[in-house]
Amino acid sequence: AVCLEMMNRLGLVKKLVELGFGSKQKPLAVGTIIARLLAPGSDRSSFQWLRNHSALGELIDFDFNLTTLNRYYEVADKIYKNKGQLEAWLYQQEQGLFSLDESIVFYDLTNNFFEGSGKFNGKAKFGRSKEKRSHAPLVTLGLVLDGSGFPKRSEIMAGNVSEPSTVEFMLDQLVA
């Protein structure tokens, strides 16, 4: 309920509609975002969480048990395709709400490994694993934070990259 209230206060639900999420996609998008906040995991585990462990459907008048996993995947993919616009828009909302200074204070990379082969993900590469999982393909998450600790930008990159080779790219993305 708290996440849904904050999404509404920030205008995120309206922004999803502006980005083309129709009446059937909007509740799945809201569910996807809230599931990732409260029970981080894969799309499949988020979908199961919404169906079996959440009362969000009652709050938004949507039955997650009446939709399919493929439909959920489609909406999650659409959120990802709009990630850059959503991040920039959310940061603008946060700046206005909290009177944030325009600064970059922190940039870091972390990586996640695949349990399987990762062969269907073009960014899955073997690289230096911070979790000592050199046997598994990785993807890397880059994150830029402002002086107040708010994320300004994130990027999912190949698993074989490092900070020195990506910082210029991330800075360019911030001004683009």
Backbone as ProteinMPNN parsed JSONL, in Angstrom:
{"seq_chain_A": "AVCLEMMNRLGLVKKLVELGFGSKQKPLAVGTIIARLLAPGSDRSSFQWLRNHSALGELIDFDFNLTTLNRYYEVADKIYKNKGQLEAWLYQQEQGLFSLDESIVFYDLTNNFFEGSGKFNGKAKFGRSKEKRSHAPLVTLGLVLDGSGFPKRSEIMAGNVSEPSTVEFMLDQLVA", "coords_chain_A": {"N_chain_A": [[0.828, -1.187, 0.0], [1.984, 1.213, 0.758], [4.006, 1.54, -1.184], [2.429, 1.714, -3.503], [0.985, 4.053, -2.936], [3.09, 5.931, -2.936], [3.933, 5.687, -5.591], [1.707, 6.749, -6.863], [1.685, 9.373, -5.771], [4.077, 10.395, -6.771], [3.39, 10.419, -9.373], [3.913, 8.353, -11.046], [2.275, 6.269, -11.989], [0.597, 7.616, -13.776], [2.59, 8.423, -15.554], [3.349, 5.979, -16.644], [1.096, 5.442, -18.197], [1.314, 7.563, -20.02], [3.552, 6.656, -21.357], [2.524, 4.67, -22.865], [1.43, 2.382, -21.702], [-1.244, 0.39, -21.632], [-4.661, -0.156, -20.448], [-4.723, -2.86, -19.712], [-2.074, -3.44, -19.392], [-1.088, -1.669, -17.494], [-1.754, -2.398, -14.697], [-0.13, -4.676, -14.47], [2.386, -3.568, -14.873], [2.584, -1.849, -12.662], [2.478, -3.816, -10.684], [4.831, -5.242, -11.309], [6.865, -3.358, -10.762], [6.454, -2.849, -8.01], [6.73, -5.445, -6.966], [9.433, -5.915, -7.531], [10.583, -4.051, -5.853], [9.831, -4.917, -3.275], [10.196, -7.695, -3.125], [12.749, -8.606, -4.389], [13.878, -10.208, -7.328], [13.881, -12.593, -10.01], [11.965, -12.14, -13.077], [10.126, -14.223, -13.175], [10.018, -15.071, -10.463], [9.062, -12.726, -9.299], [6.553, -12.542, -10.475], [5.359, -14.865, -9.411], [5.402, -14.128, -6.717], [3.605, -11.96, -6.706], [1.262, -13.344, -7.317], [0.994, -15.209, -5.232], [1.774, -14.201, -2.71], [1.084, -11.594, -2.228], [-1.152, -8.864, -1.644], [-1.627, -6.928, -3.425], [-3.149, -6.99, -5.757], [-5.781, -6.739, -4.81], [-5.766, -4.095, -3.972], [-5.505, -2.681, -6.329], [-7.525, -3.614, -7.855], [-7.17, -5.943, -9.531], [-6.647, -9.165, -10.775], [-4.006, -11.091, -10.424], [-3.779, -13.776, -10.837], [-5.205, -14.34, -13.08], [-3.763, -13.773, -15.297], [-1.067, -14.428, -17.619], [2.267, -15.806, -17.45], [3.779, -15.16, -19.693], [2.534, -12.818, -20.578], [3.174, -11.183, -18.443], [5.985, -11.141, -18.746], [6.122, -9.682, -21.159], [5.249, -7.127, -20.348], [7.203, -6.511, -18.419], [9.419, -6.391, -20.101], [8.674, -4.165, -21.614], [8.768, -2.156, -19.685], [11.521, -2.174, -19.226], [12.43, -1.33, -21.745], [11.686, 1.304, -21.626], [13.26, 2.271, -19.638], [15.346, 4.251, -19.477], [13.944, 6.692, -19.944], [12.129, 6.559, -17.804], [13.86, 6.526, -15.557], [15.137, 9.053, -15.799], [12.927, 10.751, -15.611], [11.893, 10.074, -13.067], [14.056, 10.878, -11.496], [13.966, 13.629, -11.897], [11.533, 14.183, -10.618], [12.207, 13.475, -7.981], [14.25, 15.326, -7.518], [12.805, 17.741, -7.516], [11.045, 17.263, -5.387], [12.727, 16.877, -3.17], [14.529, 18.961, -3.292], [17.128, 18.578, -4.498], [20.656, 18.846, -5.028], [22.405, 19.186, -8.105], [24.539, 16.846, -8.666], [27.227, 14.494, -8.948], [28.285, 11.904, -7.075], [29.02, 9.311, -6.592], [30.05, 6.395, -8.259], [29.67, 3.125, -9.281], [30.272, -0.317, -10.019], [28.718, -3.472, -10.102], [28.382, -7.019, -10.259], [26.316, -9.694, -11.496], [25.782, -13.157, -11.505], [24.925, -15.832, -13.781], [22.903, -18.643, -13.253], [22.479, -20.564, -15.134], [23.47, -21.1, -18.564], [23.349, -18.59, -19.757], [23.158, -18.087, -22.423], [21.198, -16.881, -23.957], [21.286, -14.237, -23.468], [22.732, -11.432, -24.62], [24.516, -9.831, -23.264], [25.714, -11.359, -21.387], [28.717, -12.33, -20.208], [31.934, -13.788, -19.63], [33.875, -12.785, -16.917], [35.607, -10.852, -14.396], [34.474, -11.882, -11.432], [32.939, -10.499, -8.659], [31.928, -12.037, -6.715], [33.41, -14.266, -6.776], [32.735, -16.077, -8.808], [33.828, -17.149, -11.232], [33.363, -19.18, -13.01], [30.923, -18.818, -14.143], [28.801, -17.081, -16.495], [28.434, -13.488, -16.552], [26.546, -10.457, -15.873], [26.832, -6.922, -15.719], [26.052, -4.325, -13.477], [25.881, -0.908, -13.589], [25.929, 2.004, -11.582], [25.027, 5.313, -10.848], [25.128, 7.705, -8.362], [23.698, 10.572, -6.707], [24.675, 13.391, -4.578], [22.993, 13.082, -2.395], [22.472, 10.461, -2.264], [20.629, 9.469, -4.046], [19.688, 7.524, -6.852], [20.854, 8.379, -10.065], [21.243, 7.328, -12.558], [21.24, 4.164, -14.139], [22.713, 1.273, -15.556], [22.736, -1.68, -17.459], [25.291, -3.768, -18.282], [27.765, -5.541, -20.265], [29.244, -8.497, -18.86], [31.987, -8.416, -18.626], [33.212, -5.958, -18.129], [34.813, -3.003, -16.682], [35.198, -0.414, -14.136], [36.987, 1.765, -15.059], [36.744, 1.544, -17.858], [34.118, 2.18, -18.357], [33.166, 4.527, -17.186], [33.253, 6.961, -18.642], [31.347, 6.483, -20.639], [28.999, 6.292, -19.03], [28.865, 8.884, -17.959], [28.489, 10.331, -20.313], [25.938, 9.388, -20.955], [24.426, 10.601, -18.989], [24.319, 13.265, -19.721], [23.126, 13.153, -22.134]], "CA_chain_A": [[0.0, 0.0, 0.0], [2.881, 2.363, 0.817], [4.623, 1.676, -2.509], [1.397, 2.18, -4.43], [0.723, 5.452, -2.61], [4.217, 6.742, -3.411], [3.874, 5.696, -7.057], [0.664, 7.706, -7.237], [2.118, 10.73, -5.408], [5.112, 10.803, -7.714], [2.804, 10.486, -10.713], [4.483, 7.273, -11.839], [1.214, 5.519, -12.668], [0.236, 8.449, -14.929], [3.712, 8.382, -16.488], [3.253, 4.71, -17.36], [0.052, 5.622, -19.217], [1.928, 8.422, -21.047], [4.519, 5.843, -22.109], [1.804, 3.713, -23.699], [0.942, 1.194, -20.988], [-2.705, 0.404, -21.701], [-5.415, -0.543, -19.244], [-4.383, -4.229, -19.321], [-0.65, -3.487, -19.051], [-0.789, -0.804, -16.353], [-1.674, -3.107, -13.408], [1.032, -5.561, -14.479], [3.564, -2.709, -14.704], [2.583, -1.464, -11.247], [2.843, -5.029, -9.947], [6.237, -5.543, -11.565], [7.699, -2.396, -10.033], [6.313, -3.074, -6.572], [7.322, -6.748, -6.647], [10.893, -5.778, -7.544], [10.961, -3.286, -4.662], [9.569, -5.628, -2.024], [10.667, -9.082, -3.176], [13.617, -8.618, -5.573], [14.162, -11.508, -7.918], [13.664, -12.694, -11.452], [10.583, -11.879, -13.502], [9.309, -15.373, -12.783], [9.773, -15.061, -9.013], [8.204, -11.567, -9.024], [5.211, -12.947, -10.902], [4.849, -15.802, -8.397], [5.181, -13.364, -5.494], [2.35, -11.22, -6.878], [0.146, -14.286, -7.324], [0.874, -16.049, -4.041], [2.183, -13.597, -1.442], [0.787, -10.168, -2.208], [-2.555, -8.442, -1.743], [-1.648, -5.77, -4.305], [-4.278, -7.121, -6.673], [-6.979, -6.203, -4.16], [-5.647, -2.643, -3.907], [-5.634, -2.084, -7.665], [-8.634, -4.307, -8.516], [-6.613, -6.748, -10.62], [-6.362, -10.527, -10.335], [-2.778, -11.562, -11.049], [-3.942, -15.191, -11.181], [-5.897, -14.45, -14.364], [-2.861, -13.404, -16.39], [-0.048, -15.452, -17.879], [3.66, -15.424, -17.263], [4.234, -14.5, -20.921], [2.008, -11.446, -20.552], [4.003, -10.5, -17.453], [7.276, -10.911, -19.401], [5.947, -8.603, -22.144], [5.177, -5.85, -19.632], [8.525, -6.275, -17.839], [10.261, -5.96, -21.222], [8.283, -2.798, -21.985], [9.337, -1.28, -18.646], [12.954, -2.085, -19.483], [12.628, -0.51, -22.947], [11.454, 2.694, -21.223], [14.058, 2.486, -18.431], [16.043, 5.537, -19.511], [12.955, 7.752, -19.75], [11.582, 6.452, -16.449], [14.887, 6.96, -14.603], [15.317, 10.512, -15.897], [11.703, 11.382, -15.115], [11.853, 9.874, -11.612], [15.071, 11.717, -10.865], [13.424, 14.994, -11.908], [10.523, 14.249, -9.566], [12.919, 13.451, -6.707], [14.942, 16.611, -7.388], [11.816, 18.734, -7.12], [10.484, 16.913, -4.088], [13.709, 16.982, -2.094], [15.449, 20.072, -3.6], [18.445, 17.957, -4.606], [21.697, 19.485, -5.82], [22.814, 18.423, -9.282], [25.915, 16.416, -8.46], [27.532, 13.068, -9.031], [29.196, 11.635, -5.982], [29.429, 7.922, -6.501], [29.834, 5.521, -9.414], [30.171, 1.801, -8.948], [29.792, -1.467, -10.774], [28.636, -4.768, -9.446], [27.941, -7.986, -11.258], [25.456, -10.818, -11.122], [26.097, -14.317, -12.328], [23.83, -16.668, -14.257], [22.932, -20.041, -12.816], [22.552, -21.36, -16.362], [24.506, -20.75, -19.537], [23.242, -17.194, -20.156], [23.358, -18.003, -23.877], [20.164, -16.06, -24.598], [21.511, -12.846, -23.066], [23.902, -10.947, -25.332], [25.441, -9.143, -22.354], [26.314, -12.346, -20.493], [30.116, -12.564, -20.579], [32.809, -14.207, -18.537], [34.704, -11.68, -16.456], [36.023, -10.922, -12.996], [33.303, -11.928, -10.572], [33.177, -10.033, -7.293], [31.474, -13.121, -5.835], [34.296, -15.404, -7.062], [31.99, -17.021, -9.645], [34.458, -17.038, -12.547], [32.871, -20.276, -13.851], [29.588, -18.484, -14.642], [28.708, -15.804, -17.204], [28.008, -12.378, -15.713], [26.161, -9.139, -16.376], [27.317, -5.9, -14.795], [25.165, -3.191, -13.225], [26.547, 0.346, -13.255], [25.007, 2.88, -10.868], [25.508, 6.649, -10.519], [24.342, 8.303, -7.28], [23.966, 11.986, -6.43], [25.202, 13.677, -3.247], [22.039, 12.674, -1.363], [22.311, 9.016, -2.341], [19.575, 9.087, -4.987], [20.214, 7.061, -8.144], [20.645, 9.251, -11.212], [21.27, 6.534, -13.775], [21.762, 2.807, -14.034], [22.907, 0.651, -16.866], [23.134, -3.08, -17.455], [26.371, -3.883, -19.263], [28.382, -6.861, -20.398], [29.841, -8.974, -17.616], [33.445, -8.353, -18.62], [33.643, -4.565, -18.126], [35.312, -2.49, -15.407], [34.917, 1.009, -13.929], [37.701, 2.698, -15.942], [36.296, 1.468, -19.247], [32.696, 2.512, -18.49], [32.769, 5.778, -16.546], [33.005, 7.982, -19.665], [30.052, 6.138, -21.238], [27.936, 6.632, -18.101], [28.772, 10.339, -17.894], [27.867, 10.749, -21.573], [24.513, 9.058, -20.876], [23.786, 11.551, -18.093], [24.104, 14.548, -20.402], [22.39, 12.907, -23.397]], "C_chain_A": [[0.876, 1.255, 0.0], [3.536, 2.598, -0.547], [3.626, 2.223, -3.522], [1.079, 3.654, -4.196], [1.844, 6.349, -3.123], [4.262, 6.786, -4.935], [2.85, 6.713, -7.53], [1.081, 9.142, -6.937], [3.179, 11.267, -6.36], [4.562, 10.986, -9.128], [3.305, 9.378, -11.626], [3.422, 6.484, -12.594], [0.756, 6.295, -13.905], [1.331, 8.427, -15.991], [3.695, 7.086, -17.281], [2.215, 4.794, -18.471], [0.597, 6.482, -20.36], [2.893, 7.641, -21.93], [3.847, 4.725, -22.904], [1.379, 2.429, -23.021], [-0.571, 1.303, -20.934], [-3.345, -0.109, -20.424], [-5.106, -1.969, -18.786], [-2.924, -4.35, -18.894], [-0.331, -2.716, -17.768], [-0.757, -1.565, -15.029], [-0.49, -4.072, -13.339], [2.321, -4.763, -14.294], [3.685, -2.275, -13.249], [3.021, -2.658, -10.395], [4.308, -5.375, -10.101], [7.145, -4.647, -10.741], [7.637, -2.651, -8.527], [6.918, -4.41, -6.156], [8.843, -6.658, -6.596], [11.395, -4.979, -6.35], [10.89, -4.138, -3.399], [10.094, -7.058, -1.978], [11.569, -9.24, -4.402], [13.92, -10.029, -6.041], [13.953, -11.45, -9.409], [12.226, -12.303, -11.791], [9.662, -13.002, -13.026], [9.004, -15.349, -11.282], [8.909, -13.864, -8.614], [6.753, -11.892, -9.358], [4.588, -13.89, -9.866], [4.561, -15.083, -7.086], [3.861, -12.6, -5.579], [1.138, -12.147, -6.79], [-0.087, -14.937, -5.958], [1.142, -15.365, -2.702], [1.828, -12.124, -1.306], [-0.722, -9.928, -2.283], [-2.68, -7.213, -2.644], [-2.83, -5.816, -5.265], [-5.57, -6.561, -6.1], [-6.953, -4.68, -4.113], [-5.867, -1.972, -5.259], [-6.731, -2.752, -8.494], [-8.168, -5.072, -9.757], [-6.263, -8.121, -10.072], [-5.144, -11.049, -11.095], [-2.849, -13.036, -11.425], [-4.625, -15.39, -12.529], [-5.028, -14.012, -15.541], [-1.795, -14.479, -16.527], [1.35, -14.896, -17.627], [4.186, -14.713, -18.516], [3.759, -13.061, -20.99], [2.822, -10.596, -19.578], [5.373, -10.171, -18.045], [7.192, -9.744, -20.39], [5.95, -7.238, -21.465], [6.524, -5.517, -18.994], [9.498, -5.804, -18.92], [9.949, -4.524, -21.631], [8.791, -1.791, -20.954], [10.821, -1.083, -18.923], [13.238, -1.217, -20.713], [12.465, 0.974, -22.637], [12.296, 3.103, -20.013], [14.724, 3.855, -18.398], [15.1, 6.7, -19.266], [12.405, 7.741, -18.329], [12.601, 6.927, -15.408], [15.036, 8.474, -14.603], [14.117, 11.234, -15.306], [11.606, 11.264, -13.595], [12.882, 10.745, -10.908], [14.613, 13.178, -10.836], [12.391, 15.171, -10.803], [11.193, 14.316, -8.195], [13.644, 14.772, -6.462], [13.98, 17.691, -6.915], [11.285, 18.502, -5.721], [11.453, 17.187, -2.943], [14.718, 18.114, -2.299], [16.897, 19.58, -3.679], [19.395, 18.813, -5.436], [22.046, 18.578, -6.99], [24.282, 18.05, -9.133], [26.025, 14.917, -8.676], [28.582, 12.807, -7.964], [29.767, 10.23, -6.053], [29.106, 7.186, -7.787], [30.432, 4.172, -9.072], [29.569, 0.778, -9.89], [29.69, -2.658, -9.844], [28.182, -5.754, -10.502], [27.093, -9.079, -10.637], [25.767, -11.971, -12.053], [24.827, -15.068, -12.71], [23.998, -18.067, -13.701], [23.076, -20.96, -14.02], [23.639, -20.844, -17.277], [24.493, -19.272, -19.902], [23.293, -17.005, -21.659], [22.317, -17.153, -24.594], [20.271, -14.58, -24.214], [22.823, -12.383, -23.69], [24.919, -10.251, -24.447], [26.12, -10.104, -21.386], [27.712, -12.688, -20.998], [30.876, -13.066, -19.361], [33.722, -13.038, -18.194], [35.095, -11.9, -15.009], [34.79, -10.805, -12.111], [33.663, -11.487, -9.159], [32.743, -11.08, -6.269], [32.298, -14.386, -6.05], [33.572, -16.49, -7.851], [32.533, -16.976, -11.075], [34.015, -18.146, -13.5], [31.545, -19.93, -14.54], [29.623, -17.18, -15.442], [28.067, -14.741, -16.311], [27.342, -11.284, -16.537], [26.576, -8.152, -15.298], [26.289, -4.786, -14.688], [26.015, -2.003, -12.826], [25.535, 1.284, -12.628], [25.699, 4.197, -10.535], [24.562, 7.227, -9.466], [24.689, 9.785, -7.144], [24.438, 12.145, -4.99], [24.282, 13.273, -2.116], [21.779, 11.174, -1.376], [21.201, 8.558, -3.258], [20.196, 8.611, -6.295], [19.857, 8.051, -9.253], [20.514, 8.431, -12.492], [21.773, 5.147, -13.446], [21.87, 2.236, -15.434], [23.301, -0.798, -16.663], [24.111, -3.26, -18.605], [26.887, -5.313, -19.315], [29.119, -7.218, -19.11], [31.345, -8.858, -17.542], [33.973, -6.918, -18.666], [34.133, -4.153, -16.741], [35.037, -0.994, -15.329], [35.666, 1.917, -14.905], [37.194, 2.687, -17.381], [34.842, 1.906, -19.436], [32.309, 3.884, -17.967], [32.472, 6.869, -17.578], [31.652, 7.746, -20.339], [28.899, 6.568, -20.331], [27.765, 8.145, -17.995], [28.127, 10.897, -19.167], [26.363, 10.501, -21.55], [23.763, 10.055, -19.993], [23.485, 12.875, -18.787], [23.331, 14.388, -21.702], [20.926, 13.209, -23.251]], "O_chain_A": [[0.559, 2.239, -0.669], [3.609, 3.737, -1.009], [3.962, 3.105, -4.312], [0.921, 4.416, -5.149], [1.578, 7.412, -3.684], [4.596, 7.821, -5.511], [3.093, 7.452, -8.484], [0.857, 10.034, -7.756], [3.176, 12.447, -6.71], [5.189, 11.627, -9.971], [3.14, 9.453, -12.844], [3.654, 6.073, -13.731], [0.549, 5.703, -14.964], [1.039, 8.412, -17.187], [3.996, 7.092, -18.475], [2.431, 4.275, -19.566], [0.373, 6.174, -21.531], [3.032, 7.936, -23.117], [4.527, 3.924, -23.545], [1.001, 1.474, -23.699], [-1.118, 2.19, -20.279], [-2.666, -0.449, -19.455], [-5.214, -2.266, -17.596], [-2.569, -5.247, -18.13], [0.595, -3.076, -17.041], [0.203, -1.394, -14.278], [0.089, -4.265, -12.271], [3.248, -5.229, -13.632], [4.77, -2.329, -12.67], [3.843, -2.513, -9.49], [4.962, -5.76, -9.132], [8.081, -5.12, -10.097], [8.668, -2.663, -7.855], [7.553, -4.501, -5.104], [9.473, -7.252, -5.721], [12.512, -5.201, -5.883], [11.784, -4.083, -2.554], [10.402, -7.572, -0.902], [11.201, -9.929, -5.353], [14.183, -10.924, -5.238], [13.86, -10.371, -9.995], [11.383, -12.155, -10.906], [8.56, -12.752, -12.537], [7.865, -15.58, -10.875], [8.105, -13.971, -7.689], [5.84, -11.553, -8.605], [3.426, -13.727, -9.493], [3.579, -15.397, -6.413], [3.085, -12.596, -4.623], [0.103, -11.765, -6.245], [-1.229, -15.187, -5.573], [0.771, -15.902, -1.658], [2.244, -11.479, -0.345], [-1.46, -10.692, -2.906], [-3.708, -6.535, -2.636], [-3.442, -4.786, -5.55], [-6.368, -5.972, -6.829], [-8.001, -4.039, -4.204], [-6.351, -0.842, -5.332], [-6.855, -2.492, -9.691], [-8.681, -4.888, -10.86], [-5.646, -8.226, -9.012], [-5.242, -11.405, -12.269], [-2.06, -13.5, -12.248], [-4.623, -16.499, -13.063], [-5.52, -13.894, -16.663], [-1.643, -15.333, -15.655], [1.569, -13.685, -17.599], [4.96, -13.762, -18.404], [4.506, -12.179, -21.415], [3.122, -9.434, -19.855], [5.873, -9.059, -17.874], [8.098, -8.912, -20.445], [6.582, -6.301, -21.953], [6.947, -4.361, -19.023], [10.311, -4.913, -18.676], [10.854, -3.756, -21.957], [9.201, -0.689, -21.318], [11.324, 0.039, -18.864], [14.197, -0.445, -20.711], [13.049, 1.814, -23.321], [12.069, 4.162, -19.429], [14.663, 4.545, -17.381], [15.406, 7.595, -18.479], [12.236, 8.796, -17.719], [12.243, 7.651, -14.479], [15.058, 9.105, -13.546], [14.273, 12.218, -14.581], [11.277, 12.234, -12.914], [12.607, 11.291, -9.839], [14.85, 13.882, -9.855], [12.377, 16.2, -10.126], [10.799, 15.115, -7.346], [13.657, 15.281, -5.341], [14.304, 18.466, -6.015], [11.097, 19.45, -4.957], [11.055, 17.667, -1.881], [15.68, 18.211, -1.538], [17.778, 20.109, -3.001], [18.991, 19.427, -6.423], [21.989, 17.353, -6.879], [25.165, 18.85, -9.44], [25.042, 14.18, -8.594], [29.645, 13.428, -7.962], [30.893, 9.995, -5.613], [28.016, 7.335, -8.34], [31.575, 4.089, -8.624], [28.504, 0.984, -10.473], [30.486, -2.819, -8.919], [27.649, -5.354, -11.537], [27.148, -9.346, -9.437], [25.987, -11.778, -13.249], [23.795, -14.952, -12.049], [25.103, -18.61, -13.68], [23.716, -22.009, -13.938], [24.607, -20.228, -16.83], [25.522, -18.74, -20.319], [23.454, -15.88, -22.133], [22.54, -16.745, -25.733], [19.428, -13.773, -24.604], [23.895, -12.875, -23.337], [26.074, -10.097, -24.842], [27.013, -9.699, -20.641], [27.873, -13.262, -22.076], [30.504, -12.799, -18.218], [34.272, -12.385, -19.081], [34.935, -12.993, -14.466], [34.148, -9.757, -12.054], [34.576, -12.034, -8.541], [33.136, -11.022, -5.104], [31.933, -15.456, -5.565], [33.764, -17.679, -7.599], [31.77, -16.784, -12.021], [34.274, -18.051, -14.7], [31.094, -20.664, -15.419], [30.386, -16.273, -15.111], [27.265, -15.052, -15.43], [27.547, -11.194, -17.748], [26.662, -8.496, -14.12], [25.723, -4.354, -15.692], [26.773, -2.062, -11.858], [24.396, 1.358, -13.089], [26.812, 4.209, -10.009], [23.346, 7.239, -9.654], [25.813, 10.203, -7.423], [24.586, 11.161, -4.266], [24.735, 13.132, -0.98], [20.969, 10.671, -0.598], [20.854, 7.377, -3.259], [21.134, 9.232, -6.794], [18.716, 8.499, -9.363], [19.766, 8.796, -13.399], [22.63, 4.975, -12.578], [21.194, 2.677, -16.364], [24.111, -1.109, -15.79], [23.801, -2.946, -19.755], [26.499, -6.168, -18.52], [29.558, -6.339, -18.368], [31.935, -9.167, -16.507], [35.064, -6.68, -19.185], [33.905, -4.853, -15.754], [34.686, -0.372, -16.331], [35.037, 2.77, -15.531], [37.216, 3.72, -18.05], [34.377, 1.994, -20.573], [31.219, 4.366, -18.274], [31.522, 7.632, -17.399], [30.9, 8.69, -20.58], [27.924, 7.147, -20.809], [26.638, 8.636, -17.947], [27.318, 11.822, -19.104], [25.593, 11.311, -22.067], [22.585, 10.323, -20.229], [22.494, 13.532, -18.467], [22.925, 15.379, -22.308], [20.166, 13.059, -24.207]]}, "name": "protein", "num_of_chains": 1, "seq": "AVCLEMMNRLGLVKKLVELGFGSKQKPLAVGTIIARLLAPGSDRSSFQWLRNHSALGELIDFDFNLTTLNRYYEVADKIYKNKGQLEAWLYQQEQGLFSLDESIVFYDLTNNFFEGSGKFNGKAKFGRSKEKRSHAPLVTLGLVLDGSGFPKRSEIMAGNVSEPSTVEFMLDQLVA"}
